[in-house]
């Protein structure tokens, strides 16, 4: 390739990067303007509809008239307009001072970054760039599914940082990521080469995973002796779902991965590679409660992986035991005695979720009582 061609290719790459950055910036600005618009509309409607100034049919009438005057208008159905009102009512707690909104539609004020940028938050460390980075649909789902303010801020930040789709975010909320973040018993701080890598590992894994795609009830009906291999096959058949539940930057290497040292063969259940951690990750599946012997077995796998499989530039291999239940204090006590990075997490399946839901009969009784 000639020098001129190389220069042209570099020019194309530079211009392409500039275009993409500009498009991303424009999209961010557009989203912020939309959120500001919806907030202001929500405030205006809240003042009118919550005080009895307008009747219950006002939102429907407004939506109908908007569509008559602006044919092709999208995003202003009655339900969407109500979500704008809810959006304002749920986030007005973050206002340091009330915004000036007049009594008629022509006086609507659009919130801009200058109004919001220096306001102290009631909790924690939400950055407004995160708030404005996620869509109105994301915000609506968070408001509908999460009531605690700190939890809402947590999911906003995580969604913005990880660019979660609405579906992925809902899955994380359903799995209760907020209450299971960084609380898995582990020894990462003592066994990983740096504080940075230890913190990454601690934040990467949860103490409990929701594996809705695994239906142990059906498996029990088919198999007399359900063991870890059956659970493993369920996960392998739904490996994409498992990785989505497990976290970001995981690549599946294989199941029953063959290891050998001094003629002794070992077969860990699931082997992954994580790009963020730059490390192999072994997941051992257990259908029952945690047992101390599991740590010894996992430690053997990690020792062989580090000597026979790990690349020189990679971090030490990490092991995770995934079992049905575990005494966290007991696990935390035992795991500190091992030199390999390990953690113990638990999981729930579709069957577990159904157990905590009311039965059809119970639901009927509840409905009958209500009416």
C-alpha positions in Angstrom: 0.0 0.0 0.0 1.4 3.4 -1.0 2.1 6.2 1.4 -0.6 8.3 -0.2 -3.1 5.5 0.2 -2.1 5.2 3.9 -2.7 8.9 4.4 -6.1 8.7 2.7 -7.1 5.8 4.9 -6.0 7.7 8.0 -7.9 10.7 6.9 -11.1 8.6 6.4 -10.6 7.1 9.9 -10.2 10.5 11.4 -13.2 12.0 9.7 -15.3 8.9 10.5 -14.4 9.2 14.2 -15.3 12.9 14.1 -18.7 12.1 12.4 -19.6 9.4 14.9 -18.6 11.6 17.9 -20.7 14.4 16.5 -23.7 12.1 16.0 -23.4 10.8 19.5 -23.2 14.3 20.9 -26.2 15.4 18.9 -28.1 12.3 20.1 -27.2 13.2 23.7 -28.4 16.8 23.3 -31.6 15.6 21.7 -32.3 13.2 24.5 -31.6 15.9 27.1 -34.0 18.3 25.3 -36.7 15.6 25.2 -36.4 14.8 28.9 -36.5 18.5 29.7 -39.6 18.9 27.6 -41.3 15.9 29.2 -40.4 17.1 32.7 -41.9 20.6 32.0 -45.0 19.2 30.4 -45.4 16.8 33.4 -45.1 19.7 35.8 -47.7 21.8 34.0 -50.1 18.9 33.8 -49.5 17.9 37.4 -50.4 21.4 38.6 -53.7 21.3 36.6 -54.8 17.7 37.1 -53.8 17.0 40.7 -55.6 20.0 42.1 -59.0 19.5 40.5 -58.6 22.3 38.0 -59.1 19.8 35.1 -61.2 16.7 35.1 -60.1 13.1 34.6 -60.7 13.2 30.8 -58.3 16.2 30.3 -55.3 14.1 29.4 -57.2 12.1 26.7 -58.6 15.4 25.3 -55.1 17.0 25.1 -53.7 13.9 23.4 -56.5 13.8 20.8 -56.2 17.5 20.0 -52.4 17.3 19.7 -52.7 14.5 17.2 -55.3 16.5 15.2 -53.1 19.6 15.1 -49.9 17.7 14.6 -50.6 14.7 12.3 -48.0 12.0 12.6 -47.0 13.1 16.1 -45.6 10.2 18.1 -45.0 9.8 21.9 -48.0 11.8 23.1 -50.6 9.1 23.7 -52.7 9.5 26.9 -50.5 6.9 28.7 -47.3 8.6 27.5 -48.5 12.0 28.7 -49.4 10.5 32.1 -45.9 9.1 32.3 -44.6 12.6 31.7 -46.6 13.8 34.7 -45.3 10.9 36.8 -41.7 11.7 35.6 -42.0 15.2 37.0 -43.7 14.1 40.2 -41.2 11.5 41.0 -38.1 13.7 40.3 -39.3 17.0 41.7 -37.6 15.9 45.0 -34.3 16.8 43.4 -35.2 20.4 42.8 -33.5 22.9 45.0 -36.0 25.5 44.2 -39.3 25.4 42.3 -39.2 26.2 38.6 -41.4 29.0 37.3 -44.2 27.6 35.2 -47.2 29.8 34.4 -50.8 29.0 34.2 -51.1 28.5 30.5 -49.3 26.2 28.0 -47.5 29.1 26.3 -45.4 29.8 29.4 -43.8 26.3 29.7 -40.2 26.6 30.7 -37.8 24.0 29.3 -35.2 22.8 31.9 -31.7 23.2 30.7 -28.4 22.2 32.2 -27.8 25.6 33.7 -30.7 25.1 36.0 -29.8 21.6 37.1 -26.1 21.4 37.0 -25.1 22.6 40.5 -28.0 21.3 42.5 -27.0 19.1 45.4 -28.7 15.7 45.3 -30.6 14.2 48.2 -28.5 11.1 47.9 -25.1 10.0 46.7 -23.3 10.8 43.5 -25.7 10.9 40.5 -24.1 12.8 37.7 -26.6 14.7 35.5 -24.8 13.4 32.4 -26.0 9.9 33.5 -29.5 11.2 34.1 -29.7 12.8 30.7 -27.9 9.9 28.9 -30.8 7.4 29.3 -34.1 7.5 27.4 -37.5 8.5 28.7 -38.5 4.9 28.3 -35.7 3.8 30.6 -36.7 6.4 33.1 -40.3 5.3 33.0 -39.4 1.7 33.6 -37.2 2.6 36.6 -39.9 4.7 38.1 -42.5 2.0 37.6 -40.4 -0.8 39.0 -38.2 0.9 41.7 -39.6 3.0 44.5 -36.4 3.7 46.5 -34.6 6.9 45.5 -31.1 5.6 46.0 -32.0 2.4 44.0 -33.3 4.6 41.1 -30.1 6.6 41.0 -28.1 3.3 41.1 -30.0 1.9 38.0 -29.7 5.2 36.1 -25.9 5.2 36.6 -25.5 1.5 35.7 -27.7 1.9 32.6 -25.8 4.9 31.4 -22.3 3.4 32.1 -23.1 0.1 30.4 -25.4 1.3 27.7 -28.1 -1.2 28.7 -31.1 -1.8 26.5 -34.5 -1.4 28.2 -34.8 -5.2 28.3 -31.4 -5.7 29.9 -32.1 -3.0 32.4 -35.4 -4.6 33.3 -33.7 -8.0 33.8 -31.2 -6.4 36.2 -34.0 -4.8 38.2 -35.9 -8.0 38.3 -32.7 -9.8 39.5 -32.4 -7.1 42.2 -28.9 -6.1 41.3 -29.0 -3.2 43.7 -29.2 -5.5 46.8 -26.8 -8.1 45.4 -24.0 -5.9 44.2 -20.5 -6.6 45.5 -21.8 -8.7 48.4 -20.6 -12.1 47.3 -18.2 -13.8 49.8 -14.8 -13.7 48.1 -11.0 -13.3 48.7 -10.3 -11.0 45.8 -8.6 -8.3 47.8 -6.0 -10.8 49.1 -5.4 -12.8 46.0 -5.5 -10.5 42.9 -2.4 -8.7 41.9 -3.6 -5.1 42.4 -6.3 -3.1 44.2 -7.7 -2.1 40.8 -8.2 -5.6 39.6 -9.6 -6.6 43.0 -12.2 -3.8 42.9 -13.1 -4.7 39.3 -13.7 -8.3 40.3 -15.7 -7.4 43.5 -18.0 -5.1 41.4 -18.3 -7.6 38.6 -20.0 -10.5 40.5 -23.2 -10.5 42.4 -24.1 -12.7 45.4 -27.2 -14.0 43.7 -28.2 -14.6 40.1 -31.7 -15.0 38.6 -31.6 -17.9 36.0 -35.2 -17.7 34.8 -34.4 -19.8 31.7 -33.6 -22.8 33.9 -36.7 -24.8 34.7 -35.7 -27.3 37.4 -39.3 -28.3 37.9 -39.5 -29.7 34.4 -36.1 -31.3 34.7 -37.1 -33.0 38.0 -40.2 -34.4 36.2 -38.0 -35.9 33.4 -35.0 -37.0 35.5 -35.1 -39.3 38.5 -31.6 -38.1 39.6 -31.1 -34.5 38.7 -27.4 -33.5 39.1 -25.1 -30.7 38.2 -24.7 -32.0 34.6 -28.4 -31.5 34.0 -28.2 -27.9 35.2 -25.0 -27.4 33.2 -26.7 -28.6 30.0 -29.6 -26.2 30.6 -27.2 -23.3 31.0 -25.2 -24.3 27.9 -28.4 -24.5 25.8 -29.1 -20.9 27.0 -25.6 -19.7 27.2 -26.4 -16.2 25.8 -29.1 -15.8 28.5 -26.6 -17.0 31.2 -23.9 -14.5 30.0 -26.5 -11.7 30.0 -27.5 -12.6 33.6 -23.8 -13.0 34.7 -22.5 -9.7 33.5 -20.6 -7.8 30.8 -17.6 -8.7 28.8 -17.8 -12.5 29.3 -16.9 -14.9 26.4 -17.8 -18.5 26.7 -14.8 -20.8 26.3 -16.5 -24.2 26.9 -18.1 -26.6 29.3 -16.5 -29.7 30.9 -13.2 -28.1 29.8 -10.4 -30.6 29.7 -7.5 -29.9 32.1 -4.6 -32.3 32.8 -1.6 -32.2 35.1 0.7 -35.1 35.9 -1.7 -37.4 34.1 -4.6 -36.4 36.3 -7.6 -35.1 34.3 -10.0 -32.5 35.6 -13.2 -31.1 34.0 -14.5 -27.8 35.4 -18.2 -27.2 34.5 -18.0 -23.9 32.7 -15.1 -21.8 31.6 -15.3 -18.1 30.5 -12.9 -15.4 29.6 -13.6 -11.9 30.9 -12.1 -9.0 28.9 -12.6 -6.4 31.6 -10.8 -8.6 34.2 -8.3 -10.0 31.6 -8.8 -13.4 33.3 -10.2 -16.8 32.8 -13.3 -17.4 35.0 -14.4 -20.9 36.1 -18.0 -21.4 37.2 -18.7 -24.6 39.2 -22.4 -25.5 39.4 -24.0 -27.1 42.5 -27.7 -27.9 42.8 -27.6 -28.1 46.6 -26.2 -26.1 49.5 -22.6 -24.9 49.8 -20.0 -27.5 51.1 -16.5 -26.7 52.2 -15.1 -29.4 49.9 -16.2 -27.3 46.9 -13.5 -24.7 47.6 -10.7 -27.3 47.4 -12.0 -28.6 44.1 -12.2 -25.1 42.7 -8.7 -24.3 43.9 -7.3 -27.3 42.1 -8.9 -26.2 38.8 -7.5 -22.6 39.2 -4.0 -23.9 40.0 -4.0 -26.0 36.8 -5.5 -23.2 34.7 -2.8 -20.8 35.8 0.1 -23.1 35.1 -1.2 -24.7 31.9 -3.7 -22.4 30.2 -3.3 -18.8 31.4 -1.4 -16.5 29.1 1.6 -14.5 30.6 -0.2 -11.2 30.2 -3.4 -12.4 31.8 -4.4 -12.0 35.5 -4.8 -15.0 37.8 -7.8 -17.2 36.9 -10.9 -16.6 39.0 -13.3 -19.2 40.3 -17.0 -18.9 41.2 -19.1 -21.6 42.9 -22.7 -21.2 42.0 -24.9 -23.1 44.4 -28.5 -23.1 45.6 -27.8 -21.5 49.0 -24.9 -20.7 51.3 -24.2 -19.2 54.7 -22.3 -16.1 53.8 -20.4 -15.7 57.1 -19.2 -19.3 57.0 -18.1 -19.0 53.4 -16.3 -15.7 54.0 -14.4 -17.3 56.9 -13.3 -20.4 54.9 -12.5 -18.7 51.7 -9.8 -16.5 53.3 -7.7 -19.6 53.7 -7.2 -20.1 50.0 -4.6 -18.4 47.7 -6.6 -18.5 44.5 -9.2 -15.8 43.7 -12.6 -17.3 44.5 -16.1 -16.4 45.3 -19.4 -18.1 46.2 -22.7 -17.0 44.8 -26.2 -18.4 44.8 -28.9 -18.6 42.2 -32.7 -18.7 41.8 -34.6 -20.5 38.9 -38.0 -20.0 37.4 -39.4 -22.5 39.9 -38.1 -20.4 42.8 -39.7 -17.3 41.4 -43.0 -19.1 41.0 -42.9 -20.3 44.6 -43.0 -16.8 46.0 -45.9 -15.7 43.7 -49.5 -16.2 44.9 -51.4 -19.1 43.3 -54.3 -18.6 41.0 -56.7 -19.3 43.8 -55.0 -16.8 46.1 -55.2 -14.2 43.4 -58.9 -14.8 42.9 -59.4 -14.4 46.7 -57.5 -11.2 46.7 -59.5 -9.8 43.8 -62.8 -10.9 45.4 -61.8 -9.2 48.6 -61.0 -6.0 46.7 -64.3 -5.9 44.9 
